[in-house]
Amino acid sequence: MPSLSRREFVKLSGLASLAASLPVSAVRAQAAAARPNPICLFTKHVHWLEPDEFGPYLKDLGFDGVDLTVRPGGHVLPEQAAQRLPQAVRSLTRSGLSVPMMVTSINDAGHPLTESILGAAADAGIKYYRLGYFRYDPALGVQASLEKLRPTLEKLAALNEKLGIHGGWQNHDGIWPGASIWDLWYVIKDLDPRWLGVQFDLRHAVAEGGRSWINDFDLVKGWVRTTVAKDFHWAKNDSGAWFTKHVPMGEGMVDFERFYTLYRQYNLSGPISLHVEFPLFDRDEKTMSKAEKTAAAKVVFTRELATLRKRMVAAGLQA
């Protein structure tokens, strides 16, 4: 048996003690985390609720877990992560939800808070996190900016390996690195995908690549550990300018059937973060009570979750 570092020994001992004291709901949460493709709600969409409130709520709706916001303005603030993140995970697992993933603003291994956030997450059982965004340097141009990013990503990958956690770069449409998946691949292609890779967002891949998203997916499939589910189509605003409009799943341009067929063909697995970027409410939420928002969102979340599961079942990914 390979020797364990002190950190690994302490972590395993702590997990064993924790498992012995877990309530049944938390044991179910751990089982949900072990499923090949747990469906997790991005908790930005329940920003009016605290983890001890949205845990039972989302479990009752049928979610497997959550994609927890650990960033400025999120459910866990970065500077409070060492204390608040373990508390949030314990609360959510008691509800029967898993917490396999989180969303951060981390893009620098040397930032004073980076290691404390990732260390707390790894110790709490979170296996995946989403990186923050990067920018091109106009003075350098595209190619030199990408070259400048390489050592930044290498240091993050090394830290992830040290802590035992995976960092995923979400491809996001726009004018930053990662919008065009080819530049994302160019930067990460020499990195170990166990520690740093891609959070593949099909909606953004379609927005930037049109029908060639299939080539983009094939290019980075070896680095994909987590994915995002949401839909959109192009529309014109009142001034006639084109923009990407978020819509319910199945009403837009995203070909989920084809995507999940390829996902299965590539033998991929991992947590799926369900995003609901279109308006949840039909009136200004500032005029709504917490109970009203929770009730209205339930209708939307239930429908989106059912649509996603249907697509996955059709691809043979879920029974």
C-alpha positions in Angstrom: 0.0 0.0 0.0 1.5 3.4 -1.0 2.5 5.6 1.9 0.3 8.5 2.8 1.3 12.1 3.5 0.3 13.6 6.8 -2.4 15.7 5.2 -3.8 12.6 3.4 -3.8 10.6 6.6 -5.5 13.3 8.6 -8.0 13.8 5.8 -8.9 10.1 5.5 -9.1 9.7 9.3 -11.4 12.7 9.5 -13.6 11.4 6.7 -13.9 8.0 8.4 -15.0 9.7 11.7 -17.4 11.9 9.8 -19.0 9.0 7.9 -19.7 7.2 11.1 -21.7 10.1 12.4 -23.5 11.1 9.2 -27.3 11.1 9.2 -29.1 8.9 6.6 -29.7 12.0 4.4 -26.0 12.8 4.3 -25.1 9.2 3.4 -27.6 9.5 0.5 -25.8 12.7 -0.5 -22.5 10.9 -0.6 -24.1 8.2 -2.8 -25.5 11.0 -5.1 -22.0 12.4 -5.4 -20.7 9.0 -6.5 -23.2 8.8 -9.4 -21.5 9.2 -12.8 -23.4 12.4 -13.8 -25.1 14.1 -10.8 -27.3 17.0 -11.8 -26.5 20.1 -9.7 -28.2 23.5 -9.6 -25.9 26.5 -9.9 -26.8 28.2 -6.6 -26.6 31.7 -8.1 -30.2 31.0 -9.0 -31.3 30.7 -5.4 -29.4 33.7 -4.2 -32.3 34.7 -1.8 -31.9 31.5 0.2 -29.2 30.3 2.5 -27.7 26.7 2.2 -29.8 25.4 5.1 -32.9 26.7 3.3 -32.2 25.7 -0.3 -30.8 22.3 0.6 -34.2 20.6 1.5 -35.9 22.7 -1.2 -33.7 21.5 -4.0 -33.6 17.9 -2.7 -37.4 17.8 -2.8 -37.3 19.0 -6.4 -35.1 16.1 -7.4 -31.7 17.6 -7.8 -28.7 15.4 -6.9 -26.5 18.2 -5.7 -25.5 21.8 -6.1 -22.8 23.9 -7.8 -22.0 26.2 -4.9 -21.0 29.8 -5.4 -17.8 30.5 -3.5 -16.9 33.9 -4.8 -17.6 37.6 -4.2 -21.4 38.0 -3.7 -21.8 34.2 -3.5 -23.2 32.0 -0.8 -19.7 31.6 0.6 -17.4 34.6 0.5 -13.8 33.9 -0.4 -12.4 35.4 2.7 -14.8 33.3 4.9 -14.3 30.0 3.0 -12.1 28.3 5.6 -15.0 28.5 8.2 -18.1 28.9 6.1 -17.5 26.4 3.3 -17.4 23.3 5.6 -20.5 24.5 7.4 -22.3 24.9 4.1 -21.3 21.4 2.9 -22.4 19.8 6.1 -25.8 21.6 5.9 -26.4 20.5 2.3 -25.3 16.9 2.8 -27.7 16.7 5.8 -30.4 17.6 3.3 -29.4 14.7 1.1 -27.6 16.8 -1.6 -24.1 16.3 -2.7 -21.7 19.2 -3.2 -19.3 17.9 -5.9 -18.5 21.3 -7.4 -18.2 25.0 -6.8 -17.9 28.2 -8.8 -15.0 30.6 -7.8 -13.2 33.6 -9.1 -9.8 31.9 -8.7 -7.4 32.5 -11.5 -4.1 32.9 -9.6 -2.4 30.3 -7.5 -0.4 33.0 -5.7 -3.4 35.0 -4.5 -3.5 35.0 -0.7 -6.9 33.3 -0.5 -6.5 30.7 -3.3 -4.9 27.9 -1.3 -7.2 28.4 1.8 -10.3 28.2 -0.4 -9.2 25.1 -2.4 -7.9 23.4 0.7 -11.2 23.9 2.6 -13.1 22.7 -0.5 -10.9 19.6 -0.9 -11.2 18.7 2.8 -15.0 19.1 2.6 -15.2 16.6 -0.3 -15.6 19.0 -3.2 -13.8 17.5 -6.2 -14.2 20.2 -8.8 -14.2 24.0 -9.0 -14.7 26.5 -11.8 -12.0 29.0 -12.4 -12.5 32.7 -12.7 -12.1 34.4 -16.1 -9.0 35.6 -17.8 -8.4 38.6 -20.1 -6.3 39.3 -23.1 -3.7 42.0 -22.7 -4.4 44.5 -25.6 -0.7 45.5 -25.5 0.4 42.0 -26.2 -2.3 40.8 -28.6 -3.9 37.3 -28.6 -0.9 35.0 -29.1 1.4 36.6 -26.6 -1.5 36.9 -24.1 -2.0 33.1 -24.4 1.7 32.4 -23.9 1.6 34.6 -20.8 -1.2 32.5 -19.4 0.7 29.3 -19.6 2.7 29.6 -16.4 -0.4 30.9 -14.6 -2.3 27.7 -15.5 0.8 25.5 -14.7 1.0 26.9 -11.2 -2.8 26.4 -10.7 -2.5 22.8 -11.9 0.4 22.1 -9.5 -1.6 23.5 -6.6 -4.6 21.5 -7.6 -2.5 18.3 -7.6 -1.1 19.1 -4.2 -4.6 19.5 -2.8 -6.3 16.8 -4.8 -8.9 19.0 -6.6 -9.7 19.7 -10.3 -10.0 23.2 -11.8 -12.3 23.6 -14.8 -12.0 26.5 -17.2 -15.5 27.3 -18.5 -15.6 28.2 -22.2 -17.7 31.4 -22.3 -18.7 33.5 -25.3 -17.3 37.0 -25.6 -13.9 38.6 -26.3 -11.9 36.8 -23.6 -9.7 33.7 -23.7 -11.7 30.6 -23.7 -14.5 32.0 -25.9 -12.9 30.3 -28.9 -12.2 26.8 -27.6 -9.2 26.5 -29.8 -7.3 29.1 -27.7 -8.4 27.4 -24.5 -7.0 24.1 -25.8 -3.8 25.9 -26.9 -3.1 26.9 -23.3 -4.1 23.7 -21.5 -3.0 21.1 -24.0 0.2 20.2 -22.1 -1.5 20.1 -18.6 -2.5 17.0 -16.8 -6.4 16.8 -17.2 -6.7 15.3 -13.7 -5.9 18.6 -12.2 -6.8 21.3 -14.7 -9.2 21.1 -17.7 -12.4 22.3 -19.1 -15.9 22.9 -17.8 -17.6 22.4 -21.2 -20.5 24.8 -21.7 -22.4 23.7 -24.8 -24.5 26.9 -24.9 -21.4 29.1 -25.2 -19.7 26.6 -27.6 -22.7 26.9 -30.0 -22.8 30.7 -29.6 -19.2 31.0 -30.6 -18.7 28.0 -32.9 -22.1 27.4 -34.5 -22.3 23.9 -35.9 -18.5 23.4 -35.4 -19.1 23.0 -31.6 -18.8 19.2 -32.4 -15.1 19.8 -33.5 -14.5 22.0 -30.4 -15.9 19.2 -28.1 -13.8 16.6 -29.8 -10.7 18.8 -29.3 -11.0 19.2 -25.6 -12.9 16.0 -24.6 -9.8 14.6 -22.8 -9.9 17.6 -20.4 -13.6 17.7 -19.7 -14.6 16.7 -16.2 -17.7 18.9 -15.6 -20.3 20.4 -17.9 -23.0 23.1 -18.0 -26.6 22.7 -19.3 -28.5 25.7 -20.6 -30.1 27.0 -23.8 -30.3 30.1 -26.0 -31.0 31.5 -29.4 -30.1 34.6 -31.3 -32.5 37.6 -31.2 -32.7 41.3 -32.0 -33.2 44.0 -29.4 -35.4 47.1 -30.0 -32.6 48.9 -31.8 -32.1 45.9 -34.2 -28.8 44.7 -32.7 -28.3 40.9 -32.4 -27.8 39.3 -29.0 -27.8 35.9 -27.3 -31.1 35.4 -25.5 -31.3 32.7 -22.8 -34.4 30.5 -23.1 -35.8 27.3 -21.4 -34.0 24.1 -22.4 -35.5 22.7 -25.6 -36.6 26.1 -26.9 -33.3 27.3 -28.3 -30.5 26.3 -30.6 -28.5 23.9 -28.4 -28.6 20.3 -29.6 -28.6 18.4 -26.3 -29.5 15.1 -28.0 -26.4 15.2 -30.2 -24.2 16.4 -27.3 -25.2 13.7 -24.8 -24.8 11.1 -27.5 -21.2 12.2 -28.0 -20.7 12.6 -24.3 -21.6 8.9 -23.8 -19.6 7.9 -26.9 -16.5 9.6 -25.4 -17.2 7.7 -22.1 -17.3 11.0 -20.2 -18.8 11.5 -16.7 -18.9 14.1 -14.1 -21.2 16.7 -12.4 -23.6 18.7 -14.6 -24.3 22.2 -13.6 -27.8 23.3 -14.5 -28.0 27.0 -15.3 -31.3 29.0 -15.5 -30.1 32.3 -17.0 -33.5 33.5 -18.4 -35.8 35.4 -16.0 -37.2 33.3 -13.1 -39.9 35.7 -12.3 -42.6 37.6 -14.3 -42.2 40.7 -12.2 -39.5 42.6 -10.3 -38.1 40.3 -7.7 -37.6 43.3 -5.4 -41.3 43.4 -5.0 -41.5 39.7 -4.1 -41.2 38.0 -0.7 -38.8 35.1 -0.2 -41.8 32.7 -0.2 -43.1 34.1 -3.5 -39.7 33.7 -5.2 -39.2 30.2 -3.9 -42.7 29.1 -5.1 -42.2 30.7 -8.6 -38.7 29.3 -9.0 -40.0 25.8 -8.1 -42.0 25.7 -11.3 -39.1 26.7 -13.5 -36.5 24.4 -11.8 -38.9 21.4 -12.0 -39.4 21.9 -15.7 -35.7 22.5 -16.5 -34.6 19.5 -14.5 -37.2 17.2 -16.1 -36.1 18.4 -19.6 -32.5 17.7 -18.8 -33.1 14.3 -17.4 -35.2 13.4 -20.5 -32.3 14.4 -22.8 -29.9 12.3 -20.7 -32.2 9.3 -20.6 -32.6 9.4 -24.3 -28.8 9.2 -24.6 -28.6 6.3 -22.2 -26.9 8.3 -19.5 -29.6 7.8 -16.9 -32.3 5.2 -16.3 
